[in-house]
Amino acid sequence: MTARQSTQTLIKPSDAAAWIACIRRAWLDKHQSTTVYEPDAFNQLLSDLGLAHEAAMLARLEGQYPVIQAISFDHTQVLMQQGAPVIYQGRLVDEQQGLVGYPDFLIRHESGEYQSADAKLSLSENKKTIQIQLGIYRRLLRNELPAMVFLGDGRTGLLGNEVNPVVDEFITGMRALLDLPQQPAVRYSHSKCRICPYDAHCRPDFEAKEDISLLYGIHGKAAEHLAEAGISTISQLAMSTVESIPDVPYLKGNKRKHRAILQAGSFLSGKVFQLNKAALPEGTWIHFDIEDNPLTPDRERHVYLWGFLVPAYTRENFDYVWTDDETGDYDGWLGFLQKIEEYRSNYSPLVLAHYSNHEKATIRQYAERYAMKNHPTVTWLLGDDSPLFDMQNPVLDCLVLPLQGYGLKDICKHPDLVNFQWENEESGSQWSVVQFNRFRLETDLAEKQKLKTEILRYNRDDVIATRRLEVWIRKLFL
């Protein structure tokens, strides 16, 4: 069977995403893929936006040049030999190199050679994947012309010889994977594995082996070195002492080793271990959470909802600033600052509690976006006497929890911890982005209001959850 009959054994640019995420995932894709991957709503939204951007670029090129769609590998070669100005959905293969690629566009350069071009929403997201993909197209075209990236914000990026090292690394790694008769050994990664289509395939093996990388805070490289030192299971780590654990990458110093031992014990027993007494600031607490959309035309995150829970902390005490789309971004920012000044006047001292650094980082980004770093409210929010308080800090500094992730939902949804449940079980930050983009496109006013109400309820549950977390910490750990 030739490569043109089956491209399964050839290296494709689309293999790059799996290879970067996990070499086992890339191996499974090539050797025994039986998983039918159904993208979740957020990834489907990304796909739809990507296809819409590609269609827009196609229309733009059709307005300037004759564009012909390729229907096969041979047809692509014929069109290139004929000098077609633009070839849409070209198909390139090099059986000797073991490469195959499907660039969005092949554009004839004034030199007579062809230049590949792909439509991508953003170059900053999945940058390495895009570098590999476009670099492979250049290998298949066998010329020195840079590959082009038509970005969602209207700019055009160029990728030349600077991507060759990462392309070489990818091709070498993929060729080695293709030769492996069995799946490669890997370590667990909570952030990557839980969204992988092969999670159900791999997790039982990780759990049966009590793989140390299942623990929060244990990097895969640390797990490798611990195994070399004779600590290869969670039980062995739980029974270790600080003195018996060597310094290894990502696990150096007595403090980190002590926490790792307790994390292993917590994982096995379900117990909570307290490292220190929690210190919470005095004042009137207002809980704060934002929802933002990263999928704007210019790729600048738009905060469509600034949400707050004010005293007396009931569902009726939810307060917010909302903007319908990115055209109201500045007004939403000013509305947020006005809310902060109102709270500052009514509650003194004020504690503006949030979970993780995202809210503070976003305020800083908005201050830079609108040249307002010297605005008095902004300088107060970001200064030494800032009312902002990250609730994640006392959790990480003081507690060891029986969790693989220390996100707000991980802690609050756990029945033996905070035990707060969101009204909509499917809701989350990506869910919110999907609903907001549906809201933006919806023309039926009743349906539009329904979508807005669902987003508001989700954000309200987020700030109620941070309040419940505060109460839980005050009750048990001060």
C-alpha positions as CSV (number, residue, x, y, z in Angstrom):
1,M,0.0,0.0,0.0
2,T,1.5,3.3,-1.1
3,A,1.5,6.6,0.9
4,R,-1.0,8.0,-1.5
5,Q,-3.4,5.1,-0.7
6,S,-3.0,5.6,3.0
7,T,-1.3,8.4,4.9
8,Q,-1.6,6.8,8.3
9,T,2.1,5.9,8.5
10,L,3.2,9.3,7.2
11,I,4.0,12.2,9.5
12,K,1.3,14.9,9.2
13,P,1.5,18.5,10.5
14,S,-1.7,17.8,12.5
15,D,0.3,15.3,14.5
16,A,2.2,18.2,16.1
17,A,-0.5,19.1,18.6
18,A,-0.7,15.5,20.0
19,W,3.1,15.2,20.0
20,I,3.6,18.4,22.0
21,A,0.9,17.5,24.5
22,C,2.0,13.9,25.1
23,I,4.1,11.4,23.0
24,R,1.8,8.5,24.1
25,R,-1.2,10.4,22.6
26,A,0.8,10.8,19.3
27,W,1.7,7.1,19.4
28,L,-1.9,6.0,20.1
29,D,-3.2,8.2,17.2
30,K,-0.9,6.4,14.8
31,H,-1.0,2.8,16.1
32,Q,-4.4,2.0,17.7
33,S,-6.7,4.9,17.5
34,T,-10.2,3.6,18.3
35,T,-11.4,6.7,20.1
36,V,-14.0,8.8,18.3
37,Y,-13.1,12.3,19.5
38,E,-16.1,14.5,19.9
39,P,-14.9,18.1,20.6
40,D,-16.5,19.8,23.5
41,A,-18.5,23.0,23.0
42,F,-15.5,25.3,23.5
43,N,-13.3,23.4,21.0
44,Q,-16.1,23.2,18.6
45,L,-16.5,27.0,18.9
46,L,-12.7,27.4,18.1
47,S,-13.1,25.1,15.1
48,D,-16.1,27.0,13.8
49,L,-14.3,30.4,14.2
50,G,-11.3,28.9,12.5
51,L,-13.3,27.7,9.5
52,A,-15.1,31.1,9.3
53,H,-11.7,32.8,9.2
54,E,-10.4,30.4,6.5
55,A,-13.6,31.1,4.5
56,A,-13.0,34.9,4.9
57,M,-9.4,34.5,3.7
58,L,-10.6,32.4,0.7
59,A,-13.1,35.1,-0.3
60,R,-10.4,37.8,0.0
61,L,-8.0,35.9,-2.2
62,E,-10.8,35.1,-4.7
63,G,-11.3,38.8,-5.0
64,Q,-7.7,39.2,-6.1
65,Y,-6.6,36.1,-8.0
66,P,-8.1,33.0,-9.7
67,V,-8.3,30.4,-7.0
68,I,-8.5,26.7,-7.8
69,Q,-9.4,24.0,-5.3
70,A,-7.2,20.9,-5.4
71,I,-8.9,17.5,-5.3
72,S,-5.9,15.2,-4.9
73,F,-2.1,15.0,-4.6
74,D,-1.7,14.6,-8.3
75,H,-4.1,17.4,-9.1
76,T,-2.1,19.7,-6.8
77,Q,1.1,18.9,-8.7
78,V,-0.6,19.6,-12.0
79,L,-1.9,22.9,-10.8
80,M,1.6,23.9,-9.6
81,Q,3.1,22.9,-12.9
82,Q,0.5,25.0,-14.7
83,G,1.4,28.0,-12.5
84,A,-2.0,28.4,-10.9
85,P,-1.9,31.7,-8.9
86,V,-3.6,30.3,-5.8
87,I,-4.3,26.7,-5.0
88,Y,-6.9,26.1,-2.2
89,Q,-6.6,23.0,0.0
90,G,-3.5,21.7,-1.7
91,R,-2.2,18.3,-0.9
92,L,1.5,17.6,-0.7
93,V,3.4,14.4,0.0
94,D,7.0,13.3,0.1
95,E,7.2,9.5,0.6
96,Q,11.0,9.6,1.0
97,Q,10.8,12.1,3.9
98,G,7.7,10.3,5.1
99,L,5.8,13.6,5.2
100,V,2.3,14.7,4.1
101,G,0.6,18.0,4.4
102,Y,-2.6,19.9,3.6
103,P,-1.9,23.7,3.5
104,D,-4.9,26.0,3.3
105,F,-3.4,27.9,0.4
106,L,-0.5,27.6,-2.0
107,I,0.3,31.0,-3.4
108,R,2.6,31.4,-6.5
109,H,5.5,33.7,-5.7
110,E,6.9,36.1,-8.3
111,S,9.9,33.7,-8.5
112,G,7.6,31.0,-9.8
113,E,7.9,28.9,-6.6
114,Y,5.0,28.3,-4.2
115,Q,4.5,29.7,-0.8
116,S,2.3,28.0,1.7
117,A,-0.2,29.9,3.8
118,D,-2.6,28.9,6.6
119,A,-5.4,30.8,8.2
120,K,-5.0,30.9,12.0
121,L,-6.9,32.8,14.5
122,S,-3.8,33.6,16.6
123,L,-0.1,32.9,16.5
124,S,0.4,33.2,20.3
125,E,-1.8,30.2,21.1
126,N,-0.3,26.9,20.1
127,K,2.7,28.7,18.7
128,K,4.9,25.7,18.6
129,T,2.3,23.6,16.8
130,I,1.9,26.3,14.1
131,Q,5.6,26.6,13.7
132,I,5.9,22.8,13.1
133,Q,2.9,22.7,10.7
134,L,4.1,25.6,8.6
135,G,7.7,24.3,8.7
136,I,6.6,20.9,7.3
137,Y,4.8,22.7,4.4
138,R,8.1,24.4,3.6
139,R,9.9,21.0,3.7
140,L,7.4,19.6,1.3
141,L,7.7,22.6,-1.1
142,R,11.5,22.4,-1.0
143,N,12.2,26.1,-1.2
144,E,13.4,28.9,1.0
145,L,10.3,31.0,0.9
146,P,8.8,31.8,4.3
147,A,5.4,30.3,5.1
148,M,2.6,32.8,5.7
149,V,0.1,32.9,8.5
150,F,-3.1,34.9,7.9
151,L,-4.1,35.9,11.5
152,G,-7.5,36.6,12.8
153,D,-6.6,40.2,13.6
154,G,-5.8,41.0,10.0
155,R,-2.0,40.7,10.3
156,T,0.2,38.3,8.2
157,G,3.0,36.4,10.0
158,L,6.0,34.9,8.2
159,L,7.8,31.8,9.4
160,G,11.2,31.0,7.8
161,N,14.3,29.1,8.6
162,E,14.1,30.0,12.3
163,V,11.5,27.2,12.8
164,N,13.8,24.5,11.4
165,P,15.2,23.3,14.8
166,V,11.7,22.6,16.2
167,V,10.6,21.0,13.0
168,D,13.7,18.7,13.1
169,E,13.0,17.8,16.7
170,F,9.4,16.9,15.8
171,I,10.2,14.8,12.8
172,T,12.9,12.9,14.6
173,G,10.6,12.3,17.6
174,M,7.7,11.2,15.4
175,R,9.9,8.8,13.4
176,A,11.1,7.2,16.7
177,L,7.5,6.9,17.9
178,L,6.4,5.2,14.6
179,D,9.1,2.5,15.2
180,L,8.0,1.7,18.7
181,P,6.1,-1.6,18.9
182,Q,4.5,-0.6,22.3
183,Q,3.1,2.6,23.7
184,P,5.8,4.8,25.3
185,A,6.0,5.2,29.0
186,V,4.8,8.6,30.2
187,R,3.8,10.4,33.4
188,Y,0.4,11.8,34.4
189,S,-0.3,15.5,33.9
190,H,-3.6,16.6,35.5
191,S,-4.0,19.6,33.2
192,K,-3.3,17.6,30.0
193,C,-4.7,14.2,30.8
194,R,-8.1,15.2,32.0
195,I,-8.9,16.7,28.6
196,C,-7.2,14.0,26.5
197,P,-9.4,11.5,24.6
198,Y,-7.2,8.7,25.9
199,D,-7.6,9.5,29.5
200,A,-9.8,6.4,30.2
201,H,-7.2,4.3,28.4
202,C,-4.2,5.6,30.5
203,R,-5.7,6.4,33.9
204,P,-6.2,2.8,35.1
205,D,-2.6,2.0,34.5
206,F,-1.4,5.2,36.4
207,E,-3.7,4.3,39.3
208,A,-2.7,0.6,39.4
209,K,0.9,1.6,39.6
210,E,0.2,4.4,42.1
211,D,2.2,6.6,39.8
212,I,3.6,9.5,41.8
213,S,2.8,12.0,39.1
214,L,-0.9,11.6,40.0
215,L,-0.1,13.8,43.0
216,Y,-0.6,17.5,42.9
217,G,2.7,19.4,42.7
218,I,4.8,16.4,41.5
219,H,6.2,17.1,38.1
220,G,6.8,14.2,35.7
221,K,10.5,14.8,35.8
222,A,10.5,14.7,39.6
223,A,8.7,11.4,39.5
224,E,11.3,10.0,37.1
225,H,14.2,10.9,39.5
226,L,12.3,9.7,42.6
227,A,11.8,6.3,40.9
228,E,15.5,6.1,40.2
229,A,16.0,6.7,44.0
230,G,13.7,3.8,44.8
231,I,10.5,5.9,45.5
232,S,8.2,4.8,42.7
233,T,4.7,4.7,44.3
234,I,2.5,7.0,46.2
235,S,2.6,4.7,49.2
236,Q,6.4,4.7,49.2
237,L,6.4,8.5,49.1
238,A,3.9,8.7,51.9
239,M,6.1,6.5,54.1
240,S,9.3,8.5,53.3
241,T,11.0,11.1,55.4
242,V,12.3,14.5,54.2
243,E,15.9,13.2,54.8
244,S,15.4,10.1,52.7
245,I,14.2,12.1,49.6
246,P,17.1,13.3,47.4
247,D,17.1,16.7,45.8
248,V,15.6,16.2,42.3
249,P,14.4,18.6,39.6
250,Y,11.2,20.4,40.7
251,L,11.4,18.9,44.2
252,K,14.2,20.6,46.1
253,G,14.3,21.8,49.7
254,N,12.8,20.4,52.9
255,K,9.6,22.5,52.6
256,R,8.7,21.0,49.2
257,K,9.6,17.5,50.2
258,H,7.5,17.7,53.3
259,R,4.5,18.9,51.3
260,A,5.0,16.1,48.8
261,I,5.0,13.5,51.6
262,L,1.8,15.0,53.0
263,Q,0.2,15.2,49.6
264,A,0.8,11.4,49.1
265,G,-0.7,10.8,52.5
266,S,-3.7,13.0,51.7
267,F,-4.2,11.2,48.4
268,L,-4.3,7.8,50.1
269,S,-6.4,8.7,53.2
270,G,-8.6,11.6,52.0
271,K,-7.4,13.6,55.0
272,V,-6.7,17.4,55.1
273,F,-3.3,18.4,56.5
274,Q,-2.8,21.9,57.8
275,L,0.7,23.3,57.4
276,N,0.2,26.7,59.0
277,K,-2.6,28.7,60.4
278,A,-4.4,30.7,57.7
279,A,-4.1,34.5,57.8
280,L,-7.0,36.4,56.4
281,P,-7.2,40.2,56.2
282,E,-9.6,42.2,58.3
283,G,-12.3,44.2,56.8
284,T,-15.5,43.9,54.8
285,W,-15.2,41.2,52.2
286,I,-16.6,41.5,48.7
287,H,-16.0,38.5,46.5
288,F,-14.9,39.2,43.0
289,D,-14.8,37.2,39.7
290,I,-14.6,38.1,36.0
291,E,-15.7,36.4,32.8
292,D,-13.7,37.3,29.7
293,N,-13.8,36.4,26.0
294,P,-10.4,35.6,24.4
295,L,-12.0,35.2,21.0
296,T,-12.4,38.8,19.9
297,P,-11.4,39.9,16.4
298,D,-8.3,41.6,17.7
299,R,-7.5,38.8,20.2
300,E,-7.5,41.2,23.1
301,R,-9.5,39.6,25.9
302,H,-12.8,41.4,26.5
303,V,-14.2,41.2,30.0
304,Y,-17.9,41.0,29.5
305,L,-18.8,40.5,33.2
306,W,-17.3,41.9,36.3
307,G,-19.1,40.1,39.1
308,F,-19.3,40.8,42.9
309,L,-20.9,39.3,46.0
310,V,-21.5,42.0,48.6
311,P,-22.8,41.8,52.2
312,A,-25.0,40.0,53.3
313,Y,-23.7,37.4,50.8
314,T,-27.0,35.9,49.7
315,R,-27.9,35.2,46.1
316,E,-29.8,38.5,46.1
317,N,-26.6,40.4,46.9
318,F,-24.9,39.6,43.6
319,D,-23.8,42.8,41.8
320,Y,-22.2,43.1,38.4
321,V,-21.1,45.2,35.4
322,W,-22.0,43.7,32.0
323,T,-21.1,44.6,28.4
324,D,-22.9,43.1,25.4
325,D,-19.7,42.9,23.2
326,E,-16.2,44.3,22.8
327,T,-17.5,47.6,21.5
328,G,-18.5,48.3,25.1
329,D,-15.2,47.2,26.6
330,Y,-14.1,50.7,27.7
331,D,-17.4,51.5,29.2
332,G,-17.4,48.2,31.1
333,W,-13.9,49.0,32.5
334,L,-15.1,52.4,33.7
335,G,-18.2,50.8,35.2
336,F,-15.9,48.4,37.1
337,L,-13.8,51.3,38.5
338,Q,-17.0,53.1,39.5
339,K,-18.2,50.0,41.4
340,I,-14.9,49.8,43.2
341,E,-15.1,53.4,44.3
342,E,-18.7,52.9,45.5
343,Y,-17.5,49.9,47.6
344,R,-14.5,51.8,48.9
345,S,-16.8,54.6,50.1
346,N,-19.3,52.2,51.7
347,Y,-17.0,49.6,53.2
348,S,-13.8,50.5,55.0
349,P,-11.5,48.7,55.1
350,L,-12.4,46.8,52.0
351,V,-11.2,43.3,51.0
352,L,-11.8,42.4,47.4
353,A,-11.4,38.6,47.4
354,H,-10.8,36.5,44.3
355,Y,-9.4,33.1,43.5
356,S,-6.1,32.9,41.5
357,N,-4.1,35.8,40.0
358,H,-6.3,36.2,37.0
359,E,-8.4,39.1,38.2
360,K,-5.4,41.2,39.3
361,A,-3.5,40.5,36.1
362,T,-6.6,41.5,34.1
363,I,-6.9,44.8,36.0
364,R,-3.3,45.5,35.1
365,Q,-3.8,44.6,31.5
366,Y,-6.8,47.0,31.3
367,A,-4.9,49.8,32.9
368,E,-2.2,49.4,30.2
369,R,-4.8,49.0,27.4
370,Y,-6.4,52.3,28.3
371,A,-3.3,54.1,29.5
372,M,-4.7,54.4,33.0
373,K,-2.0,53.1,35.2
374,N,-1.9,56.4,37.1
375,H,-5.7,56.5,37.6
376,P,-6.2,56.8,41.4
377,T,-8.5,53.8,41.7
378,V,-6.1,51.7,39.6
379,T,-3.1,52.7,41.7
380,W,-5.0,51.8,44.8
381,L,-6.0,48.4,43.4
382,L,-2.5,47.5,42.3
383,G,-0.5,49.3,44.9
384,D,1.1,48.2,48.2
385,D,-2.2,48.8,50.1
386,S,-4.3,47.0,47.5
387,P,-7.6,45.6,48.7
388,L,-7.2,42.6,46.3
389,F,-6.8,39.3,48.1
390,D,-6.1,36.1,46.3
391,M,-7.9,33.3,48.2
392,Q,-5.6,30.7,46.5
393,N,-2.7,31.8,48.6
394,P,-3.9,30.7,52.0
395,V,-5.0,27.4,50.5
396,L,-1.6,26.7,49.0
397,D,0.4,28.1,51.9
398,C,-1.6,26.4,54.7
399,L,-3.4,23.3,53.4
400,V,-2.7,19.9,51.8
401,L,-5.9,18.6,50.3
402,P,-6.9,15.2,48.8
403,L,-7.1,16.7,45.3
404,Q,-5.2,16.5,42.0
405,G,-5.9,20.1,41.2
406,Y,-6.3,23.1,43.5
407,G,-8.8,25.1,41.4
408,L,-11.8,26.7,43.0
409,K,-14.2,24.1,41.7
410,D,-11.9,21.2,42.8
411,I,-12.0,22.5,46.4
412,C,-15.6,23.7,46.6
413,K,-17.3,20.8,44.9
414,H,-15.6,18.2,47.0
415,P,-18.2,16.7,49.3
416,D,-15.7,16.4,52.2
417,L,-14.3,19.9,51.8
418,V,-16.4,23.0,51.1
419,N,-19.2,21.0,49.4
420,F,-20.7,23.8,47.4
421,Q,-22.4,22.8,44.1
422,W,-22.9,25.1,41.1
423,E,-26.6,25.2,39.9
424,N,-25.4,24.3,36.4
425,E,-23.1,21.3,36.6
426,E,-21.8,21.9,33.1
427,S,-20.8,25.5,33.7
428,G,-17.2,26.7,33.7
429,S,-15.0,29.4,32.3
430,Q,-14.9,27.8,28.8
431,W,-18.7,27.1,29.0
432,S,-19.2,30.8,29.8
433,V,-17.2,31.9,26.7
434,V,-19.3,29.6,24.5
435,Q,-22.6,31.0,26.0
436,F,-21.3,34.6,25.6
437,N,-20.5,34.0,21.9
438,R,-23.9,32.5,21.4
439,F,-25.3,35.6,23.1
440,R,-23.5,37.9,20.7
441,L,-24.8,36.1,17.7
442,E,-28.4,35.5,18.9
443,T,-31.1,37.7,17.3
444,D,-34.1,36.4,19.3
445,L,-34.4,38.8,22.3
446,A,-35.9,36.2,24.6
447,E,-33.2,33.6,23.8
448,K,-30.6,36.3,24.2
449,Q,-31.9,37.2,27.7
450,K,-31.9,33.6,28.6
451,L,-28.3,33.2,27.7
452,K,-27.3,36.3,29.7
453,T,-29.2,35.0,32.7
454,E,-27.4,31.7,32.6
455,I,-24.0,33.4,32.4
456,L,-24.9,35.7,35.3
457,R,-26.0,32.7,37.4
458,Y,-22.7,30.9,36.8
459,N,-20.7,34.0,37.8
460,R,-22.9,34.4,40.8
461,D,-22.1,30.8,41.8
462,D,-18.4,31.5,41.4
463,V,-18.4,34.4,43.9
464,I,-20.7,32.5,46.3
465,A,-18.2,29.7,46.1
466,T,-15.3,32.0,47.1
467,R,-17.5,33.2,50.0
468,R,-18.1,29.6,51.1
469,L,-14.4,28.9,50.8
470,E,-13.7,31.9,53.1
471,V,-16.2,30.6,55.6
472,W,-14.8,27.1,55.5
473,I,-11.3,28.4,56.1
474,R,-12.4,30.7,59.0
475,K,-14.3,27.8,60.6
476,L,-11.5,25.2,60.5
477,F,-8.1,26.7,59.8
478,L,-7.5,30.1,61.5
